[in-house]
Amino acid sequence: MLCRRPAVIFVLWLAAVCAASGFPASDNPTRPEFPRIKKDKLGRTWAARQWQANGNEYLSVGRLTPGGVFEEWAAFATSGEILSPDLDIDSESKPWLIWVEYSRGEYSGGEYSRGEYRVRAAGSGVSDSQVINGPFTASALSPSICAGARGEVWAFWTGRDNGRDEIFGSLYRNGVWSGPFKLDADDRRPHIRPSAAIDGKGRPRVVWSAYDGEDYKIYSAAWNGARWLPEEKISAGQASGLVPAVTFLNSVIPVIVWNRVSGGMSELWARVKFGPAWSSEVPLVQDLAGPVRDLTLESSGDRFAATWDSGEGTISRSFSLFDCLIGSNSPTNLKSMAVAAPAARDENQYVAFGDSITYANGDGYVPKLETLLAQRYGTARVWNAGEGGEITAVGLARIDSVIAATSSKYLLLLEGTNDITDTHISADTTAFNLDQMAIRGQSAGMTPLLSTITPRNDSYGNTPFFQNKINDLNTRIRVITTSLSISLVDMYQVFYDYPAGSGGWRSLLLPDGLHPNDIGFTLMAQTWFSSLKSLKKPKPPLSPSLDSHLDASEEFKINAVSWQANPDNAAGFVANYRIYRKIAGQADSMFAFLASVAPATFRYEDANLDIPTKYAYRVTGVSAPGDESDPTATIIETREFIFPPLDLALASR
C-alpha cells in the first residue's frame, strides 16, 4: 500500500469530475481544491477537499462518484491555515487524514508574529482531529499518513526540536496516538521531504533527503515489526539526492527512487533491497529537462509507475524490477565539479546566482549592473547564473560548477523565492542552504554578497503563512551575513522602502506580483552596485606613524608621516595615497586634505610647521576609479622641543 497520490491519468479524470461537480473553487488559488485522492480496495475514489470561506479554512474528506458528486464523510475547520493535507484508506475502506494547521499568531506592525505548526490527524472512528506533534510545534512540513494492518496508522512529517529539521513519526494503535519519535540521528543538518510506504505485512519504510556535510543524500529507516531499525544511507557519490519516494514490489521488495542532481544535470536513480542487501544505484531516467519538483510511485506486482513534475511538465513512466537491476555504477553524464580557486580571481568579473529573478530571460538587473560597473571601473563582466524555478537545495547542488566555470571575484547570491511556496521546505533549511553556498564561494577565493529575497504581491505574498515565511527567511539571511562576515544586500528593505509618492514597492513588480519590472530591475542593479562599490573600496593603509624633527634652520618643524601598504589591496589597486591634517585637539571634522603621493611612496614630510603647535594626521588609499578607503587611525604629534633661554644676562656684585 502506498500513501501518496495516484498517477497522472487519474488526476486528469479527477479534474473532469471536479469541473462537473459544481463545487465552487477555493477562495485561495495557491492550493488545489482537491489536493489528495485515493482509491480503496473496493475501487471507490476518496478525496480530500480544501477550501476557504468567511475567513476560515476547511478540510473535508469524502467519496467522489463517477457522476461528479462529492459525498462528504467528515469536515474540519480552522481560523488558521491548512497546509499539505494527505490521505490514505485503511483495510476497512475508511479514510484517514493528516495535515499541518498553522496558527497565524498576533497581528502587529503590518505583519503576523510567528505562529505554531500543529500536525493534525483524523480518521475512522475518530470524532475530531488530534494534534500529534506536540511539543515540537516550531515547524512542521510534509505530513504523510499510512493506514497499515490491524488498525494501525502511521504518520510522518518534518519537524524541528532544538536543531535543524528532522524526521518525526507517530503511531496510532488501540485508539491512541503515540508521542512523537525521531527517525534520524543528527539534528545539526536538515532532513527534509519524507515519503513513506507500507509493505504487505503492515510495516512502514520512510525515505528522506538530508545534508551529509557535502551534498544532500537519500536516507531510509524501516520498522521491523518491533522497533525502528537505524537509518541507512541510500545514495552516495558526488551528486545531490533530492525528492525521494518509496514503494514495495510484490508487497515485500522495497524500491527507492530519487532525483540525482549535479551541476546542471538531473536524473532519476533507484535502488532495490533483497533481504538484507541493497542493489547498486541504477539510473532509470537520464537527461531530465530540470530538477524534479514532486515524485510519486504506484506499484502493482513487480512493476511500478513513477510520476514526476519537472521542466517538461508532468510525466509518468512505468518500470519493472528488471529495470532497477540492469544498470551499474558506471559513470554517467552526471559530473560533480570540485570547488577549486583559480590562480587569480578577476576583480572585474562577477557571478549573479539565483532563480528566475536573477535569470530574467537573460535580461533583468544583470546587464544594467554590468553597465554601471563598466562605467565606474572601466571594464566588467557579470555572468548570469540564474535558473528559473530553482529551489535552494538544487542551487546548492549546482553552485560548485558555477564557481569553477569562471575566475570571478564576486558572488552575488539571491535565491529562496521558490522555497517560500514549497511547503516541504522550511525557512531554516533554506537559510542553511544559502549559508553553505556562501561558504563554498569563500572557500574558492570569492567574495560573496547575500541578498534578502524581494517582497511579493501575489496570492502567496498576501497570505499570512507565506508572509511570515518570507520574514523568517530574510531574518535568517541577515544573521548569516553577520556570522560569515559577508556583505548583506537587503533587497527586501530597499524595495519595501520605495517611496509611496513614486508608486510604492508594488509598482516595482510585474502584474504577476512576483518578478520585478524594468524599474524594479534598475533599482536592483543600483543596489548591487552600491554594495559592490563599498566592497571594492581600497582597504586603509596599515601601521601609521609620525616622526617630528627640526629643519636645518631650527626655526621650523618637519613632521614625517609613514605607513605601510595593506596586503588586502590587490596589486596595482591603489592609485595614490592621501594625507589629511588638523591641529591636535580640534574635532575630526576639521581634518583637511594636505597632499597626495604615488602608490609606491609610503612617507610624506610636512614641512615649515610652527614649532609649538601640535598636529594630527590621517592617511587613506585611493583606487584608480576614485574610490577612497577609510582613514587610518589618527596619529598625533607628541614630541616636545626644548630650547635654551635667549640673551641670558649675568649679574655680578
C-alpha positions as CSV (number, residue, x, y, z in Angstrom):
1,M,0.0,0.0,0.0
2,L,1.4,3.4,-1.0
3,C,0.5,6.6,0.9
4,R,0.7,9.1,-1.9
5,R,-1.3,10.3,-4.9
6,P,-2.1,8.2,-7.9
7,A,-0.9,8.5,-11.5
8,V,-1.5,11.3,-14.0
9,I,-4.4,9.6,-15.8
10,F,-6.4,9.5,-12.6
11,V,-5.5,13.2,-11.9
12,L,-6.9,14.2,-15.3
13,W,-10.1,12.2,-14.7
14,L,-10.5,13.9,-11.3
15,A,-10.2,17.3,-12.9
16,A,-13.1,16.5,-15.2
17,V,-15.1,15.2,-12.2
18,C,-14.4,18.3,-10.2
19,A,-15.4,20.5,-13.1
20,A,-18.7,18.6,-13.4
21,S,-19.4,18.6,-9.6
22,G,-20.5,22.2,-9.4
23,F,-18.3,22.9,-6.3
24,P,-17.1,26.5,-6.1
25,A,-13.4,26.9,-6.4
26,S,-11.4,27.8,-3.3
27,D,-11.0,31.5,-2.5
28,N,-7.2,30.8,-2.3
29,P,-5.7,29.9,-5.7
30,T,-2.4,28.9,-4.1
31,R,-3.8,25.4,-3.3
32,P,-5.8,22.9,-5.3
33,E,-9.3,22.3,-4.1
34,F,-8.8,18.5,-4.1
35,P,-5.1,18.2,-3.0
36,R,-5.2,14.4,-2.4
37,I,-7.2,11.5,-3.9
38,K,-7.1,7.8,-3.2
39,K,-8.9,4.6,-4.1
40,D,-9.9,2.0,-1.6
41,K,-9.7,-1.8,-2.0
42,L,-13.3,-1.8,-3.4
43,G,-12.2,0.6,-6.2
44,R,-14.1,3.6,-4.8
45,T,-12.5,7.1,-5.1
46,W,-11.8,9.1,-2.0
47,A,-10.7,12.7,-2.0
48,A,-9.6,15.4,0.5
49,R,-11.3,18.7,-0.3
50,Q,-9.8,22.0,0.9
51,W,-11.4,25.5,0.6
52,Q,-11.7,28.9,2.3
53,A,-14.8,30.8,3.2
54,N,-15.6,33.7,5.6
55,G,-12.1,33.9,6.9
56,N,-11.8,30.3,7.8
57,E,-10.2,27.3,6.1
58,Y,-11.9,24.0,5.7
59,L,-10.8,20.4,5.0
60,S,-13.2,17.6,4.4
61,V,-12.9,14.0,3.2
62,G,-15.4,12.1,1.2
63,R,-16.1,9.9,-1.9
64,L,-16.2,11.2,-5.4
65,T,-18.7,9.4,-7.6
66,P,-18.3,8.8,-11.3
67,G,-21.2,11.3,-11.7
68,G,-19.2,14.1,-10.2
69,V,-20.8,14.1,-6.7
70,F,-18.7,14.6,-3.7
71,E,-20.2,12.7,-0.8
72,E,-18.7,14.3,2.3
73,W,-17.6,11.9,5.2
74,A,-16.2,14.4,7.7
75,A,-15.2,18.1,7.8
76,F,-12.8,20.2,9.8
77,A,-12.4,23.9,10.2
78,T,-9.8,26.3,11.5
79,S,-9.2,30.1,11.7
80,G,-5.6,29.4,10.9
81,E,-4.2,27.9,7.7
82,I,-4.3,24.2,6.5
83,L,-1.2,23.1,4.7
84,S,-0.2,19.9,2.8
85,P,-3.1,17.5,3.6
86,D,-2.5,13.9,2.9
87,L,-5.0,11.0,2.7
88,D,-4.9,7.2,3.0
89,I,-7.6,4.5,3.2
90,D,-7.5,1.7,5.8
91,S,-8.2,-2.0,5.4
92,E,-11.9,-1.4,6.2
93,S,-12.1,1.2,3.3
94,K,-12.3,4.1,5.7
95,P,-10.3,7.3,5.2
96,W,-7.6,8.8,7.3
97,L,-6.4,12.4,7.0
98,I,-3.3,14.3,8.1
99,W,-2.4,18.0,7.7
100,V,-0.5,20.9,9.2
101,E,-2.5,23.6,10.8
102,Y,-0.6,26.9,11.0
103,S,-1.8,29.4,13.6
104,R,-1.2,32.9,12.5
105,G,0.0,34.4,15.8
106,E,-0.8,38.0,16.7
107,Y,-1.1,40.8,14.1
108,S,1.0,43.8,14.8
109,G,3.0,46.4,12.8
110,G,1.7,45.2,9.5
111,E,2.6,41.5,9.9
112,Y,1.8,38.4,11.9
113,S,4.1,37.2,14.6
114,R,5.5,33.7,14.3
115,G,2.7,31.1,14.9
116,E,2.6,27.4,15.7
117,Y,2.6,24.4,13.4
118,R,0.3,21.7,14.6
119,V,0.2,18.3,12.8
120,R,-3.4,17.1,13.0
121,A,-4.7,13.6,12.2
122,A,-8.2,12.3,11.9
123,G,-9.8,9.1,10.6
124,S,-12.0,6.1,11.0
125,G,-13.9,6.1,14.3
126,V,-12.4,9.5,15.4
127,S,-14.9,12.2,16.1
128,D,-12.4,15.0,15.9
129,S,-8.8,15.7,14.8
130,Q,-5.9,15.3,17.2
131,V,-2.6,17.2,17.4
132,I,0.2,14.6,17.2
133,N,3.4,16.7,17.1
134,G,3.4,18.4,20.5
135,P,5.6,19.8,21.9
136,F,7.6,20.2,18.6
137,T,5.4,23.0,17.1
138,A,8.1,25.4,16.0
139,S,7.9,23.9,12.5
140,A,6.1,21.1,10.7
141,L,6.1,20.2,7.0
142,S,5.4,17.4,4.6
143,P,2.9,15.3,6.6
144,S,2.3,11.8,5.3
145,I,-0.2,9.2,6.6
146,C,-0.1,5.4,6.0
147,A,-3.0,3.1,7.2
148,G,-1.5,-0.3,7.9
149,A,-2.7,-3.6,9.1
150,R,-4.5,-4.5,12.4
151,G,-5.9,-1.0,12.7
152,E,-2.5,0.7,13.0
153,V,-1.9,4.0,11.3
154,W,1.5,5.7,10.9
155,A,2.1,9.4,10.5
156,F,5.4,11.1,9.5
157,W,6.5,14.7,9.0
158,T,9.4,17.1,9.1
159,G,9.7,19.0,12.4
160,R,12.2,20.8,14.5
161,D,13.3,20.5,18.1
162,N,16.4,22.4,19.0
163,G,18.4,21.8,15.9
164,R,17.7,21.7,12.2
165,D,14.7,20.0,10.5
166,E,14.3,16.3,11.5
167,I,12.0,13.4,10.5
168,F,9.3,12.7,13.1
169,G,6.7,10.0,13.3
170,S,3.7,8.8,15.4
171,L,1.8,5.6,15.6
172,Y,-2.0,5.2,16.1
173,R,-2.8,2.0,17.9
174,N,-5.7,1.0,20.2
175,G,-7.3,4.4,19.8
176,V,-4.3,6.4,20.9
177,W,-1.6,8.3,19.0
178,S,1.9,7.8,20.4
179,G,4.2,10.7,21.3
180,P,6.4,11.9,18.5
181,F,9.6,9.9,17.8
182,K,12.6,10.7,15.6
183,L,14.0,8.6,12.8
184,D,17.2,10.5,12.1
185,A,20.3,10.6,14.3
186,D,21.8,14.0,13.6
187,D,19.9,17.3,14.1
188,R,22.8,19.5,13.1
189,R,21.8,19.3,9.4
190,P,18.5,19.5,7.6
191,H,16.4,16.4,7.0
192,I,13.5,17.1,4.5
193,R,10.7,15.7,2.3
194,P,9.8,12.4,4.0
195,S,7.9,9.8,1.9
196,A,6.5,6.6,3.2
197,A,5.0,3.3,2.1
198,I,3.8,0.1,3.9
199,D,4.6,-3.4,2.9
200,G,2.2,-6.4,2.8
201,K,2.7,-7.1,6.5
202,G,1.9,-3.5,7.5
203,R,5.5,-2.5,8.2
204,P,6.3,1.1,7.1
205,R,9.5,2.3,5.4
206,V,10.3,6.0,5.3
207,V,12.8,7.8,3.0
208,W,14.0,11.4,3.1
209,S,16.7,13.7,1.9
210,A,19.4,15.0,4.3
211,Y,22.6,17.0,4.1
212,D,25.7,15.0,4.9
213,G,28.3,17.7,5.0
214,E,28.9,17.8,1.2
215,D,25.5,17.3,-0.5
216,Y,22.0,16.2,0.1
217,K,21.8,12.4,0.2
218,I,18.9,9.9,0.5
219,Y,18.3,8.1,3.8
220,S,15.8,5.5,4.9
221,A,14.5,3.9,8.0
222,A,12.3,0.8,8.4
223,W,10.0,-0.7,11.1
224,N,10.7,-4.5,11.5
225,G,7.6,-5.2,13.4
226,A,9.0,-4.5,16.9
227,R,11.3,-1.4,16.5
228,W,12.7,1.1,14.1
229,L,16.0,0.0,12.6
230,P,18.8,2.6,12.4
231,E,18.7,4.9,9.4
232,E,20.6,3.8,6.2
233,K,22.3,6.0,3.7
234,I,20.9,5.0,0.3
235,S,22.7,7.3,-2.1
236,A,26.4,8.1,-2.5
237,G,28.8,9.7,-5.0
238,Q,29.4,13.4,-5.8
239,A,25.8,14.4,-6.5
240,S,22.8,15.5,-4.5
241,G,19.9,13.2,-3.8
242,L,16.5,15.0,-3.6
243,V,12.8,14.3,-3.7
244,P,12.8,10.6,-2.8
245,A,9.8,8.2,-3.0
246,V,9.4,4.6,-1.9
247,T,7.1,1.7,-2.8
248,F,7.0,-2.1,-2.5
249,L,7.1,-4.5,-5.4
250,N,5.1,-7.7,-4.8
251,S,4.2,-6.2,-1.5
252,V,7.6,-7.1,0.0
253,I,10.5,-5.7,-2.1
254,P,11.3,-2.0,-1.3
255,V,12.2,0.3,-4.2
256,I,13.5,3.8,-3.6
257,V,13.6,6.3,-6.4
258,W,15.1,9.8,-6.2
259,N,16.2,12.8,-8.2
260,R,20.0,12.9,-8.6
261,V,21.3,16.4,-9.3
262,S,24.7,17.8,-10.0
263,G,25.7,20.9,-11.8
264,G,23.1,21.5,-14.5
265,M,22.2,17.8,-14.8
266,S,19.2,15.9,-13.5
267,E,18.4,12.2,-13.5
268,L,16.2,9.6,-11.7
269,W,18.0,6.9,-9.9
270,A,16.8,3.8,-7.9
271,R,17.9,1.1,-5.5
272,V,16.1,-2.2,-4.7
273,K,16.5,-4.2,-1.5
274,F,16.6,-8.0,-1.5
275,G,16.6,-9.4,2.1
276,P,19.5,-7.6,3.9
277,A,21.3,-6.3,0.8
278,W,20.6,-3.3,-1.4
279,S,21.3,-3.4,-5.1
280,S,23.7,-1.0,-6.8
281,E,22.5,2.6,-7.6
282,V,20.8,2.4,-11.0
283,P,20.0,5.3,-13.4
284,L,16.3,5.0,-14.5
285,V,15.9,8.2,-16.5
286,Q,18.7,10.5,-17.7
287,D,18.8,13.9,-19.3
288,L,15.7,15.3,-17.5
289,A,14.7,18.8,-18.5
290,G,15.3,20.1,-15.0
291,P,15.2,19.1,-11.3
292,V,12.2,17.1,-10.1
293,R,9.7,19.1,-8.0
294,D,7.5,16.2,-7.0
295,L,7.8,12.4,-7.3
296,T,5.3,9.7,-6.6
297,L,5.3,5.9,-7.0
298,E,2.5,3.4,-7.5
299,S,3.1,-0.3,-7.6
300,S,1.4,-3.4,-8.9
301,G,3.1,-6.8,-8.7
302,D,6.7,-6.4,-9.9
303,R,6.0,-3.1,-11.8
304,F,5.7,0.4,-10.6
305,A,4.7,3.8,-12.2
306,A,6.8,6.9,-11.4
307,T,5.1,10.3,-11.9
308,W,7.1,13.5,-11.6
309,D,7.0,17.2,-12.3
310,S,10.0,18.9,-13.9
311,G,10.8,21.4,-16.7
312,E,8.8,19.3,-19.2
313,G,5.6,19.3,-17.1
314,T,4.1,16.2,-15.5
315,I,5.5,12.9,-16.8
316,S,4.6,9.3,-15.9
317,R,6.6,6.2,-16.8
318,S,6.3,2.6,-15.9
319,F,9.3,0.4,-14.8
320,S,9.8,-3.2,-13.8
321,L,12.0,-4.8,-11.2
322,F,14.3,-5.8,-14.1
323,D,14.8,-2.1,-15.0
324,C,16.1,-1.5,-11.4
325,L,18.7,-4.2,-11.7
326,I,20.2,-3.9,-15.2
327,G,22.1,-0.7,-14.6
328,S,25.5,-0.4,-13.0
329,N,27.6,2.1,-11.0
330,S,29.5,3.2,-14.1
331,P,29.8,6.9,-14.6
332,T,27.0,8.7,-16.4
333,N,26.8,12.2,-17.8
334,L,26.4,13.5,-14.2
335,K,29.6,15.3,-13.3
336,S,30.3,17.0,-10.0
337,M,33.0,19.7,-10.3
338,A,35.1,20.2,-7.2
339,V,35.5,23.8,-6.0
340,A,39.0,25.0,-6.8
341,A,40.2,28.5,-6.5
342,P,41.7,29.7,-9.8
343,A,45.2,31.0,-9.7
344,A,43.8,34.5,-9.5
345,R,40.3,35.8,-9.1
346,D,39.4,38.7,-11.5
347,E,38.4,41.8,-9.6
348,N,36.2,42.8,-12.6
349,Q,34.3,39.6,-13.0
350,Y,31.1,38.8,-11.1
351,V,28.7,35.8,-10.9
352,A,25.0,36.6,-10.4
353,F,23.5,33.4,-8.9
354,G,19.8,32.7,-8.2
355,D,16.5,31.8,-9.7
356,S,14.2,33.5,-12.3
357,I,14.6,36.9,-10.6
358,T,18.2,36.7,-11.5
359,Y,17.9,34.9,-14.8
360,A,15.0,37.2,-16.1
361,N,15.2,35.6,-19.6
362,G,18.7,36.9,-19.9
363,D,17.8,40.5,-19.2
364,G,16.8,41.8,-15.8
365,Y,19.3,43.5,-13.5
366,V,22.4,41.8,-14.8
367,P,23.1,43.9,-17.9
368,K,22.1,47.0,-16.0
369,L,24.6,46.2,-13.3
370,E,27.3,45.4,-15.8
371,T,26.9,48.8,-17.4
372,L,27.2,50.6,-14.0
373,L,30.3,48.6,-13.1
374,A,32.0,49.2,-16.5
375,Q,31.3,52.9,-16.3
376,R,32.9,53.1,-12.9
377,Y,35.8,50.6,-13.2
378,G,36.5,50.7,-16.9
379,T,35.7,47.0,-17.6
380,A,33.2,44.5,-16.1
381,R,31.7,41.1,-16.9
382,V,28.7,39.9,-14.9
383,W,27.9,36.3,-15.6
384,N,24.2,35.4,-15.4
385,A,23.9,32.1,-13.5
386,G,20.2,32.4,-12.7
387,E,18.0,29.3,-13.2
388,G,14.2,29.8,-13.4
389,G,12.1,27.9,-10.8
390,E,15.1,26.7,-8.8
391,I,14.9,25.9,-5.1
392,T,18.0,26.3,-2.9
393,A,18.7,22.6,-2.4
394,V,19.1,22.4,-6.2
395,G,21.1,25.6,-6.2
396,L,23.4,24.1,-3.7
397,A,24.0,21.1,-6.0
398,R,24.7,23.5,-8.9
399,I,26.8,26.1,-7.4
400,D,30.1,24.2,-7.4
401,S,30.1,24.0,-11.2
402,V,29.2,27.7,-11.5
403,I,32.0,28.7,-9.2
404,A,34.5,26.7,-11.1
405,A,33.4,27.9,-14.5
406,T,34.8,31.5,-14.3
407,S,37.5,33.4,-12.5
408,S,35.0,35.8,-11.0
409,K,35.9,37.5,-7.7
410,Y,32.4,38.4,-6.6
411,L,29.4,36.0,-6.0
412,L,26.0,37.7,-5.9
413,L,23.6,35.4,-4.2
414,L,19.8,36.0,-4.3
415,E,17.8,32.8,-4.0
416,G,14.9,31.4,-1.9
417,T,11.8,32.8,-3.5
418,N,10.7,29.4,-4.8
419,D,11.4,27.8,-1.4
420,I,8.8,30.1,0.1
421,T,5.9,28.5,-1.9
422,D,7.3,24.9,-1.4
423,T,5.6,23.6,1.7
424,H,8.2,20.8,2.0
425,I,10.9,23.4,2.8
426,S,11.3,25.4,6.0
427,A,12.9,28.9,6.2
428,D,15.5,27.3,8.4
429,T,16.5,24.7,5.7
430,T,16.6,27.4,3.0
431,A,18.9,29.6,5.2
432,F,21.1,26.6,5.8
433,N,21.4,26.0,2.0
434,L,22.3,29.7,1.4
435,D,24.9,29.6,4.2
436,Q,26.5,26.6,2.5
437,M,26.5,28.4,-0.9
438,A,28.3,31.4,0.6
439,I,30.8,29.2,2.4
440,R,31.6,27.4,-0.9
441,G,32.2,30.8,-2.6
442,Q,34.5,31.9,0.2
443,S,36.4,28.6,0.0
444,A,37.0,29.1,-3.7
445,G,38.5,32.6,-3.1
446,M,35.4,34.5,-3.9
447,T,33.8,37.4,-2.1
448,P,30.1,36.5,-1.5
449,L,27.3,39.1,-1.2
450,L,24.0,37.7,0.1
451,S,20.7,39.3,-0.6
452,T,17.3,39.1,1.1
453,I,14.5,38.0,-1.2
454,T,12.2,40.6,-2.6
455,P,8.6,41.2,-1.4
456,R,5.8,39.7,-3.5
457,N,2.3,40.9,-4.2
458,D,0.7,37.7,-5.4
459,S,-1.6,35.3,-3.6
460,Y,1.3,33.8,-1.7
461,G,2.7,37.2,-0.6
462,N,-0.8,38.2,0.7
463,T,-1.2,35.1,2.8
464,P,-0.1,35.3,6.4
465,F,1.7,31.9,6.4
466,F,3.8,32.8,3.4
467,Q,4.3,36.4,4.6
468,N,5.8,35.1,7.8
469,K,7.9,32.6,5.9
470,I,9.4,35.4,3.9
471,N,10.1,37.5,7.0
472,D,11.6,34.5,8.8
473,L,13.9,33.7,5.9
474,N,15.0,37.3,5.5
475,T,15.8,37.5,9.2
476,R,17.9,34.3,8.9
477,I,19.7,35.7,5.9
478,R,20.7,38.8,7.9
479,V,22.1,36.6,10.6
480,I,24.1,34.6,8.1
481,T,25.8,37.7,6.8
482,T,26.8,38.6,10.3
483,S,28.1,35.1,11.2
484,L,30.1,34.8,8.0
485,S,31.2,38.4,8.0
486,I,30.0,38.9,4.4
487,S,28.0,41.8,2.8
488,L,24.3,41.9,3.3
489,V,22.3,43.3,0.3
490,D,18.9,44.0,1.9
491,M,16.9,44.0,-1.3
492,Y,13.7,43.3,0.5
493,Q,14.1,46.5,2.6
494,V,15.2,48.5,-0.5
495,F,12.0,47.5,-2.3
496,Y,9.8,47.9,0.7
497,D,11.1,51.5,1.3
498,Y,10.5,52.6,-2.3
499,P,8.7,55.9,-1.9
500,A,4.9,55.9,-1.9
501,G,5.0,59.1,-3.9
502,S,6.7,57.1,-6.7
503,G,4.2,54.3,-6.5
504,G,5.5,52.2,-3.6
505,W,7.1,48.8,-3.7
506,R,4.2,47.2,-5.6
507,S,4.9,49.5,-8.5
508,L,8.3,47.7,-8.9
509,L,6.7,44.4,-9.8
510,L,5.2,42.9,-13.0
511,P,1.5,42.1,-13.0
512,D,2.3,38.6,-11.7
513,G,3.2,40.3,-8.4
514,L,6.5,38.4,-8.1
515,H,9.0,39.3,-10.7
516,P,10.4,42.9,-10.9
517,N,9.6,45.1,-13.8
518,D,12.2,47.3,-15.6
519,I,12.1,49.9,-12.8
520,G,12.5,47.2,-10.2
521,F,15.5,45.7,-12.0
522,T,17.0,49.1,-12.3
523,L,16.7,49.6,-8.6
524,M,18.2,46.1,-8.0
525,A,21.2,46.9,-10.3
526,Q,21.8,50.2,-8.4
527,T,21.6,48.3,-5.0
528,W,24.0,45.6,-6.0
529,F,26.3,48.3,-7.5
530,S,26.3,50.3,-4.3
531,S,27.2,47.3,-2.2
532,L,30.0,46.2,-4.7
533,K,31.4,49.7,-4.7
534,S,31.6,49.7,-1.0
535,L,33.5,46.3,-1.1
536,K,35.8,47.5,-3.9
537,K,37.0,50.4,-1.9
538,P,40.7,50.1,-1.1
539,K,41.5,48.9,2.4
540,P,43.1,51.6,4.6
541,P,46.9,51.7,4.9
542,L,48.5,50.0,7.9
543,S,50.8,51.0,10.8
544,P,50.7,54.8,10.5
545,S,53.5,56.5,12.5
546,L,54.8,60.0,13.0
547,D,58.4,61.4,13.5
548,S,59.0,65.0,14.3
549,H,62.2,66.9,13.9
550,L,63.5,70.4,13.2
551,D,64.7,71.7,9.9
552,A,68.3,72.9,9.3
553,S,67.5,76.4,10.5
554,E,65.8,75.1,13.7
555,E,63.2,77.7,13.1
556,F,60.5,75.3,11.7
557,K,59.4,71.8,12.3
558,I,59.0,68.8,10.0
559,N,56.5,66.1,10.7
560,A,57.3,62.9,8.7
561,V,54.2,60.7,8.3
562,S,54.8,57.0,7.4
563,W,52.6,54.0,6.7
564,Q,52.6,50.5,5.1
565,A,50.7,49.1,2.2
566,N,47.7,46.9,3.1
567,P,48.2,43.4,1.6
568,D,44.4,43.1,1.3
569,N,44.5,45.5,-1.6
570,A,45.2,43.8,-5.0
571,A,48.4,44.7,-6.7
572,G,48.0,48.0,-8.6
573,F,44.7,48.6,-6.9
574,V,45.8,51.8,-5.0
575,A,46.4,54.7,-7.4
576,N,47.6,57.1,-4.7
577,Y,47.6,57.9,-1.0
578,R,46.1,61.0,0.5
579,I,47.3,62.7,3.7
580,Y,44.9,64.7,5.9
581,R,45.9,67.1,8.8
582,K,44.3,69.1,11.6
583,I,45.5,70.8,14.7
584,A,45.6,68.4,17.6
585,G,42.6,68.8,19.9
586,Q,40.3,70.0,17.1
587,A,37.2,68.0,16.1
588,D,37.7,65.3,13.5
589,S,35.6,67.4,11.1
590,M,38.5,69.8,10.9
591,F,40.7,67.3,9.1
592,A,41.7,68.9,5.8
593,F,43.3,67.5,2.7
594,L,47.1,68.1,2.8
595,A,48.7,66.2,-0.1
596,S,48.7,63.0,-2.2
597,V,51.6,60.8,-3.1
598,A,52.3,58.0,-5.6
599,P,51.2,54.4,-4.7
600,A,54.8,53.2,-4.2
601,T,55.5,56.0,-1.7
602,F,54.9,55.4,2.0
603,R,56.2,58.5,3.6
604,Y,55.3,62.2,3.4
605,E,57.2,65.1,5.1
606,D,55.0,68.0,6.2
607,A,57.5,70.9,6.4
608,N,57.6,74.6,7.6
609,L,55.4,73.9,10.6
610,D,55.1,76.2,13.6
611,I,57.1,74.5,16.3
612,P,54.9,75.0,19.4
613,T,51.7,73.8,17.5
614,K,50.8,70.1,17.8
615,Y,49.3,68.4,14.7
616,A,47.3,65.2,14.0
617,Y,47.3,63.2,10.7
618,R,45.3,60.5,8.9
619,V,46.1,58.6,5.6
620,T,43.8,57.0,3.0
621,G,44.3,54.9,-0.1
622,V,42.5,55.8,-3.4
623,S,41.8,53.5,-6.3
624,A,42.0,54.5,-10.0
625,P,38.3,55.0,-10.3
626,G,38.4,57.4,-7.3
627,D,37.1,55.1,-4.5
628,E,38.8,56.2,-1.2
629,S,39.5,53.9,1.7
630,D,38.5,54.6,5.3
631,P,41.3,56.5,7.0
632,T,44.0,55.1,9.2
633,A,43.8,55.6,12.9
634,T,44.7,59.2,13.9
635,I,48.3,59.8,14.8
636,I,49.1,62.8,17.0
637,E,52.4,64.6,17.4
638,T,53.7,64.3,20.9
639,R,57.4,65.3,20.8
640,E,58.4,68.4,22.8
641,F,61.2,70.6,21.6
642,I,63.2,72.4,24.5
643,F,65.3,75.4,23.6
644,P,67.8,77.3,25.9
645,P,66.8,80.8,27.1
646,L,67.9,83.7,24.9
647,D,70.0,86.8,25.9
648,L,70.9,85.5,29.3
649,A,72.3,88.4,31.3
650,L,74.9,87.7,34.0
651,A,74.8,89.9,37.1
652,S,77.8,90.4,39.4
653,R,78.0,92.0,42.8
